[in-house]
Amino acid sequence: MEIQVHGKKIQVSDEISELATSKLQSAVRFWDGKVGITDVELSEEPNPRQSADKYRVEITAPIAGHIVRVHATSHDQHVAVDSAVDKFERRLRRLKERVIDRSRQSNKRLNQSPEPADDTGELPPSASIVRSKQFTMKPMSPEEAALQLEMLGHSFFFFFNAETDGHAVLYRRRDGQLGLIESK
């Protein structure tokens, strides 16, 4: 497993780099070589008013066809690394359980009765696009998309539905359930 530890506008000490590397190697012990290049990014908040969350550690890794991303903040670099690795390990354990459960239970639908998405309102006239992102989509089932949604920690996930050969959006509803929006 290859681990890249780097700082974003901050110099990372050898001690922190070795700490992150050793903890991550023990965290991925259940995956037996299915882990790609793991990226650990450490950044520092320059605002002195944010002293409680001064250091931020973000860990991103492709594991068994899924991307797992976690972050943690703290007043100390060591505590931030420990917290991020703990979250990463919990996320990996949950991913492993879901992969095993998914292989045992096939043909399970996400929502039995699809409900229409409710319109929350219009964008303000001053809204503008501040970021654009492009990525390649591999065909996947809604169950795989739900797993990816949880592993990334996002509130929605845009994917190419292999079952309907169309684009779809999977989103987390206010009641905690998942909703699926598909194109015709």
Secondary structure, 3 states (H helix, E strand, C coil): CCEEEEEECCCCCHHHHHHHHHHHHHHCCCCCCCECCEEEEEEECCCHHHHHHCEEEEEEEEECCEEEEEEEEECCHHHHHHHHHHHHHHHHHHHHHHHHHHHHCCCCCCCCCCCCCCCCCCCCCCCCCCCCCCCCCCEECHHHHHHHHHHHCCCEEEEEECCCCEEEEEEECCCCCEEEEECC
